[in-house]
Amino acid sequence: MATPFLYVDYQAAKAELERALKGGPFYGLVAARSGMGKTTLGRDISSALDRHRHQILYWSSSKVSPLAVIRYFAQMLHVTPRRSVPETAKVVVDAIRARPSHLLAWIDEADRVPIETLAEFRTLAEFEHDAPQAFSVVFCGPPELRTLFDSPALYPLKRRLTLKLSLDGLRRDELDAFLVHRFGSADAKRIGAVHRDEIFEASELPVRYAAYSPCFRREAGADLRMLRRDGGDPDVELRDLSLGVEDLLAERDQAELGLAERFLQHQGVRLRGRQNADQLALRLAVLEARTGRAGRGLRGRGNRLGGRA
């Protein structure tokens, strides 16, 4: 799995959360569109914290009742449920306060959780009116989650939100650093500038290009005994902008190889058998600008895919 690119908003949100966790219990909200890294942010926070000083309870379930929240806490804290809900809530809160670590409840996809269930987290965290908040709660969801907190049932919880974060994604001035992170410094330079600021719909992909360039080089030792030997080694480069769907990669590799062969035939180059793809008359360089799979050059058996003209 590729390492995610830590864009500016992401790093700022992580720093704010870590700073808040060093203090007392709090309520927080993280709003971001799908794919902006909300879940990854929770995992990064969990892995970076000292397990002796902090504990994170991850929650991601939409069809749950307020009672299920209390039962979940009781199960995770190894507390035996009592006969009534208030009694179970009391022993759960007592168990949380008895722990030396700061407990954080991370509620992922909070926009799908029933409003009464979201309100239950505040009820449990503030179960004892004469005692401070027992644990921290962070609600994560899309930008519409902010509107959900405007409902009358959640307004008391909204007033208690002391940490409001937004992940807006990659900015234009971060694009160059992102391309180097994703594809490597060499392949990042090979991505055509014509598409640098474009967003493609899935229906528009794949976008394929082919470039042909005649190249000549002098062989090692060519000047010995007054002999001059120059070798022609033209390049054909395919560029493929497509979705990184693993199930289609093998099929696309074969399609790209077929495109290369037809291109070479169109240039009047004789191929020495499709079964020996590594003996193509021209060197083939393939750049796959797919998610997490860029710069994976195709190679034949023995030598690189290609040979002398």
Contacts in CASP RR format, 6 or more apart in sequence:
PFRMAT RR
TARGET T0000
AUTHOR 0000-0000-0000
METHOD contacts of the structure
MODEL  1
MATPFLYVDYQAAKAELERALKGGPFYGLVAARSGMGKTTLGRDISSALD
RHRHQILYWSSSKVSPLAVIRYFAQMLHVTPRRSVPETAKVVVDAIRARP
SHLLAWIDEADRVPIETLAEFRTLAEFEHDAPQAFSVVFCGPPELRTLFD
SPALYPLKRRLTLKLSLDGLRRDELDAFLVHRFGSADAKRIGAVHRDEIF
EASELPVRYAAYSPCFRREAGADLRMLRRDGGDPDVELRDLSLGVEDLLA
ERDQAELGLAERFLQHQGVRLRGRQNADQLALRLAVLEARTGRAGRGLRG
RGNRLGGRA
2 182 0 8 1.000
2 291 0 8 1.000
2 292 0 8 1.000
3 181 0 8 1.000
4 10 0 8 1.000
4 37 0 8 1.000
4 40 0 8 1.000
5 170 0 8 1.000
5 177 0 8 1.000
5 178 0 8 1.000
5 181 0 8 1.000
5 182 0 8 1.000
6 14 0 8 1.000
7 169 0 8 1.000
7 170 0 8 1.000
7 171 0 8 1.000
7 174 0 8 1.000
7 178 0 8 1.000
8 171 0 8 1.000
8 174 0 8 1.000
9 166 0 8 1.000
9 167 0 8 1.000
9 168 0 8 1.000
9 169 0 8 1.000
10 36 0 8 1.000
10 37 0 8 1.000
10 41 0 8 1.000
10 167 0 8 1.000
10 169 0 8 1.000
12 165 0 8 1.000
13 30 0 8 1.000
13 41 0 8 1.000
13 165 0 8 1.000
13 166 0 8 1.000
13 167 0 8 1.000
14 41 0 8 1.000
14 44 0 8 1.000
14 45 0 8 1.000
14 48 0 8 1.000
16 163 0 8 1.000
16 165 0 8 1.000
17 41 0 8 1.000
17 45 0 8 1.000
17 138 0 8 1.000
17 163 0 8 1.000
17 165 0 8 1.000
18 45 0 8 1.000
18 48 0 8 1.000
18 49 0 8 1.000
20 26 0 8 1.000
20 28 0 8 1.000
20 136 0 8 1.000
20 162 0 8 1.000
20 163 0 8 1.000
21 45 0 8 1.000
21 49 0 8 1.000
21 54 0 8 1.000
21 102 0 8 1.000
21 104 0 8 1.000
21 136 0 8 1.000
23 102 0 8 1.000
24 102 0 8 1.000
24 133 0 8 1.000
24 136 0 8 1.000
25 102 0 8 1.000
25 125 0 8 1.000
25 132 0 8 1.000
25 133 0 8 1.000
25 134 0 8 1.000
25 135 0 8 1.000
25 136 0 8 1.000
26 133 0 8 1.000
26 136 0 8 1.000
26 162 0 8 1.000
26 163 0 8 1.000
27 122 0 8 1.000
27 136 0 8 1.000
27 137 0 8 1.000
27 138 0 8 1.000
27 139 0 8 1.000
27 157 0 8 1.000
27 160 0 8 1.000
27 161 0 8 1.000
27 162 0 8 1.000
27 163 0 8 1.000
28 136 0 8 1.000
28 137 0 8 1.000
28 138 0 8 1.000
28 139 0 8 1.000
28 161 0 8 1.000
28 162 0 8 1.000
28 163 0 8 1.000
28 164 0 8 1.000
28 165 0 8 1.000
29 138 0 8 1.000
29 139 0 8 1.000
29 140 0 8 1.000
29 145 0 8 1.000
29 146 0 8 1.000
29 149 0 8 1.000
29 161 0 8 1.000
29 163 0 8 1.000
29 164 0 8 1.000
29 165 0 8 1.000
30 38 0 8 1.000
30 41 0 8 1.000
30 138 0 8 1.000
30 139 0 8 1.000
30 140 0 8 1.000
30 141 0 8 1.000
30 165 0 8 1.000
30 166 0 8 1.000
30 167 0 8 1.000
31 140 0 8 1.000
31 141 0 8 1.000
31 142 0 8 1.000
31 143 0 8 1.000
31 145 0 8 1.000
31 146 0 8 1.000
31 164 0 8 1.000
31 165 0 8 1.000
31 166 0 8 1.000
31 167 0 8 1.000
32 38 0 8 1.000
32 140 0 8 1.000
32 141 0 8 1.000
32 142 0 8 1.000
32 143 0 8 1.000
32 166 0 8 1.000
32 167 0 8 1.000
32 168 0 8 1.000
32 169 0 8 1.000
33 142 0 8 1.000
33 143 0 8 1.000
33 167 0 8 1.000
34 142 0 8 1.000
36 167 0 8 1.000
36 168 0 8 1.000
36 169 0 8 1.000
37 167 0 8 1.000
38 108 0 8 1.000
38 140 0 8 1.000
38 141 0 8 1.000
38 167 0 8 1.000
39 108 0 8 1.000
39 140 0 8 1.000
41 140 0 8 1.000
41 167 0 8 1.000
42 56 0 8 1.000
42 58 0 8 1.000
42 106 0 8 1.000
42 140 0 8 1.000
45 56 0 8 1.000
45 104 0 8 1.000
45 106 0 8 1.000
46 56 0 8 1.000
46 58 0 8 1.000
46 106 0 8 1.000
49 56 0 8 1.000
51 101 0 8 1.000
52 100 0 8 1.000
52 101 0 8 1.000
53 100 0 8 1.000
53 101 0 8 1.000
53 102 0 8 1.000
54 101 0 8 1.000
54 102 0 8 1.000
54 103 0 8 1.000
54 104 0 8 1.000
55 99 0 8 1.000
55 101 0 8 1.000
55 102 0 8 1.000
55 103 0 8 1.000
55 104 0 8 1.000
56 103 0 8 1.000
56 104 0 8 1.000
56 105 0 8 1.000
56 106 0 8 1.000
57 72 0 8 1.000
57 73 0 8 1.000
57 76 0 8 1.000
57 103 0 8 1.000
57 104 0 8 1.000
57 105 0 8 1.000
57 106 0 8 1.000
58 106 0 8 1.000
58 108 0 8 1.000
59 72 0 8 1.000
59 105 0 8 1.000
59 106 0 8 1.000
59 107 0 8 1.000
59 108 0 8 1.000
60 107 0 8 1.000
60 108 0 8 1.000
60 109 0 8 1.000
61 68 0 8 1.000
61 113 0 8 1.000
62 109 0 8 1.000
62 112 0 8 1.000
62 113 0 8 1.000
62 114 0 8 1.000
64 113 0 8 1.000
64 114 0 8 1.000
64 117 0 8 1.000
65 114 0 8 1.000
65 116 0 8 1.000
65 117 0 8 1.000
66 116 0 8 1.000
66 117 0 8 1.000
66 119 0 8 1.000
66 120 0 8 1.000
66 123 0 8 1.000
67 85 0 8 1.000
68 117 0 8 1.000
69 117 0 8 1.000
69 120 0 8 1.000
69 121 0 8 1.000
69 124 0 8 1.000
70 85 0 8 1.000
70 88 0 8 1.000
70 89 0 8 1.000
70 92 0 8 1.000
70 120 0 8 1.000
70 124 0 8 1.000
71 81 0 8 1.000
71 88 0 8 1.000
73 79 0 8 1.000
73 92 0 8 1.000
73 96 0 8 1.000
73 124 0 8 1.000
74 80 0 8 1.000
74 81 0 8 1.000
74 88 0 8 1.000
74 91 0 8 1.000
74 92 0 8 1.000
77 92 0 8 1.000
77 95 0 8 1.000
77 96 0 8 1.000
77 99 0 8 1.000
79 88 0 8 1.000
79 91 0 8 1.000
79 92 0 8 1.000
79 95 0 8 1.000
80 91 0 8 1.000
81 88 0 8 1.000
82 88 0 8 1.000
82 90 0 8 1.000
82 91 0 8 1.000
89 123 0 8 1.000
89 124 0 8 1.000
89 127 0 8 1.000
90 127 0 8 1.000
92 124 0 8 1.000
93 124 0 8 1.000
93 127 0 8 1.000
93 128 0 8 1.000
93 134 0 8 1.000
96 103 0 8 1.000
96 134 0 8 1.000
96 135 0 8 1.000
97 131 0 8 1.000
97 134 0 8 1.000
102 135 0 8 1.000
102 136 0 8 1.000
103 134 0 8 1.000
103 135 0 8 1.000
103 136 0 8 1.000
104 135 0 8 1.000
104 136 0 8 1.000
104 137 0 8 1.000
104 138 0 8 1.000
105 121 0 8 1.000
105 125 0 8 1.000
105 135 0 8 1.000
105 136 0 8 1.000
105 137 0 8 1.000
105 138 0 8 1.000
106 138 0 8 1.000
106 140 0 8 1.000
107 113 0 8 1.000
107 118 0 8 1.000
107 121 0 8 1.000
107 137 0 8 1.000
107 138 0 8 1.000
107 139 0 8 1.000
107 140 0 8 1.000
108 140 0 8 1.000
108 141 0 8 1.000
109 140 0 8 1.000
109 141 0 8 1.000
110 118 0 8 1.000
110 139 0 8 1.000
110 140 0 8 1.000
110 141 0 8 1.000
110 145 0 8 1.000
110 148 0 8 1.000
111 141 0 8 1.000
111 142 0 8 1.000
111 144 0 8 1.000
111 145 0 8 1.000
111 148 0 8 1.000
115 148 0 8 1.000
115 151 0 8 1.000
115 153 0 8 1.000
115 154 0 8 1.000
116 153 0 8 1.000
118 139 0 8 1.000
118 154 0 8 1.000
118 157 0 8 1.000
119 153 0 8 1.000
119 154 0 8 1.000
119 156 0 8 1.000
119 157 0 8 1.000
121 137 0 8 1.000
121 157 0 8 1.000
122 137 0 8 1.000
122 156 0 8 1.000
122 157 0 8 1.000
122 160 0 8 1.000
124 134 0 8 1.000
125 133 0 8 1.000
125 134 0 8 1.000
125 135 0 8 1.000
125 136 0 8 1.000
125 137 0 8 1.000
126 133 0 8 1.000
126 134 0 8 1.000
127 134 0 8 1.000
128 134 0 8 1.000
138 163 0 8 1.000
139 145 0 8 1.000
143 166 0 8 1.000
148 154 0 8 1.000
149 155 0 8 1.000
149 157 0 8 1.000
149 158 0 8 1.000
149 161 0 8 1.000
150 158 0 8 1.000
170 178 0 8 1.000
172 197 0 8 1.000
175 196 0 8 1.000
175 197 0 8 1.000
176 188 0 8 1.000
179 188 0 8 1.000
179 191 0 8 1.000
180 188 0 8 1.000
182 188 0 8 1.000
182 291 0 8 1.000
182 292 0 8 1.000
182 294 0 8 1.000
183 191 0 8 1.000
183 289 0 8 1.000
183 294 0 8 1.000
183 295 0 8 1.000
184 294 0 8 1.000
184 295 0 8 1.000
187 287 0 8 1.000
187 294 0 8 1.000
187 295 0 8 1.000
190 239 0 8 1.000
190 287 0 8 1.000
191 239 0 8 1.000
191 287 0 8 1.000
191 289 0 8 1.000
192 239 0 8 1.000
195 207 0 8 1.000
195 241 0 8 1.000
200 207 0 8 1.000
200 241 0 8 1.000
202 243 0 8 1.000
205 241 0 8 1.000
205 242 0 8 1.000
205 243 0 8 1.000
206 240 0 8 1.000
206 241 0 8 1.000
206 242 0 8 1.000
206 243 0 8 1.000
206 252 0 8 1.000
207 240 0 8 1.000
207 241 0 8 1.000
207 242 0 8 1.000
208 238 0 8 1.000
208 239 0 8 1.000
208 240 0 8 1.000
208 241 0 8 1.000
208 256 0 8 1.000
208 259 0 8 1.000
209 238 0 8 1.000
209 239 0 8 1.000
210 236 0 8 1.000
210 237 0 8 1.000
210 238 0 8 1.000
210 239 0 8 1.000
210 259 0 8 1.000
210 260 0 8 1.000
210 263 0 8 1.000
211 235 0 8 1.000
211 236 0 8 1.000
211 237 0 8 1.000
211 239 0 8 1.000
212 234 0 8 1.000
212 235 0 8 1.000
212 236 0 8 1.000
212 263 0 8 1.000
212 267 0 8 1.000
213 234 0 8 1.000
213 235 0 8 1.000
213 237 0 8 1.000
214 232 0 8 1.000
214 234 0 8 1.000
215 232 0 8 1.000
215 233 0 8 1.000
215 234 0 8 1.000
215 235 0 8 1.000
216 230 0 8 1.000
216 231 0 8 1.000
216 232 0 8 1.000
216 233 0 8 1.000
217 230 0 8 1.000
217 231 0 8 1.000
217 232 0 8 1.000
217 233 0 8 1.000
218 228 0 8 1.000
218 229 0 8 1.000
218 230 0 8 1.000
218 231 0 8 1.000
219 229 0 8 1.000
219 230 0 8 1.000
219 231 0 8 1.000
221 229 0 8 1.000
222 228 0 8 1.000
222 229 0 8 1.000
222 230 0 8 1.000
231 308 0 8 1.000
231 309 0 8 1.000
232 308 0 8 1.000
232 309 0 8 1.000
233 282 0 8 1.000
233 283 0 8 1.000
233 307 0 8 1.000
233 308 0 8 1.000
233 309 0 8 1.000
234 282 0 8 1.000
234 283 0 8 1.000
234 309 0 8 1.000
235 282 0 8 1.000
235 283 0 8 1.000
235 285 0 8 1.000
236 260 0 8 1.000
236 263 0 8 1.000
236 264 0 8 1.000
236 282 0 8 1.000
236 283 0 8 1.000
236 284 0 8 1.000
236 285 0 8 1.000
237 284 0 8 1.000
237 285 0 8 1.000
237 286 0 8 1.000
237 287 0 8 1.000
238 256 0 8 1.000
238 259 0 8 1.000
238 260 0 8 1.000
238 284 0 8 1.000
238 285 0 8 1.000
238 286 0 8 1.000
238 287 0 8 1.000
239 287 0 8 1.000
239 289 0 8 1.000
240 252 0 8 1.000
240 256 0 8 1.000
240 286 0 8 1.000
240 287 0 8 1.000
240 288 0 8 1.000
240 289 0 8 1.000
240 290 0 8 1.000
241 289 0 8 1.000
241 290 0 8 1.000
242 252 0 8 1.000
242 288 0 8 1.000
242 289 0 8 1.000
242 290 0 8 1.000
243 290 0 8 1.000
243 291 0 8 1.000
244 290 0 8 1.000
244 291 0 8 1.000
244 292 0 8 1.000
244 293 0 8 1.000
249 290 0 8 1.000
249 293 0 8 1.000
253 298 0 8 1.000
256 286 0 8 1.000
256 298 0 8 1.000
257 277 0 8 1.000
257 284 0 8 1.000
257 298 0 8 1.000
260 280 0 8 1.000
260 284 0 8 1.000
260 286 0 8 1.000
261 271 0 8 1.000
261 274 0 8 1.000
261 280 0 8 1.000
264 271 0 8 1.000
264 280 0 8 1.000
264 281 0 8 1.000
264 282 0 8 1.000
265 271 0 8 1.000
269 281 0 8 1.000
269 282 0 8 1.000
269 309 0 8 1.000
270 281 0 8 1.000
271 280 0 8 1.000
271 281 0 8 1.000
272 279 0 8 1.000
272 281 0 8 1.000
273 279 0 8 1.000
277 300 0 8 1.000
277 305 0 8 1.000
278 299 0 8 1.000
278 300 0 8 1.000
278 301 0 8 1.000
278 302 0 8 1.000
278 303 0 8 1.000
278 304 0 8 1.000
278 305 0 8 1.000
278 306 0 8 1.000
279 306 0 8 1.000
279 307 0 8 1.000
280 305 0 8 1.000
280 306 0 8 1.000
280 307 0 8 1.000
281 306 0 8 1.000
281 307 0 8 1.000
281 308 0 8 1.000
281 309 0 8 1.000
282 306 0 8 1.000
282 307 0 8 1.000
282 309 0 8 1.000
283 304 0 8 1.000
283 305 0 8 1.000
283 306 0 8 1.000
283 307 0 8 1.000
284 298 0 8 1.000
284 305 0 8 1.000
284 306 0 8 1.000
285 297 0 8 1.000
286 295 0 8 1.000
286 296 0 8 1.000
286 297 0 8 1.000
286 298 0 8 1.000
287 294 0 8 1.000
287 295 0 8 1.000
287 297 0 8 1.000
288 294 0 8 1.000
288 295 0 8 1.000
288 296 0 8 1.000
288 297 0 8 1.000
298 305 0 8 1.000
299 305 0 8 1.000
300 306 0 8 1.000
END
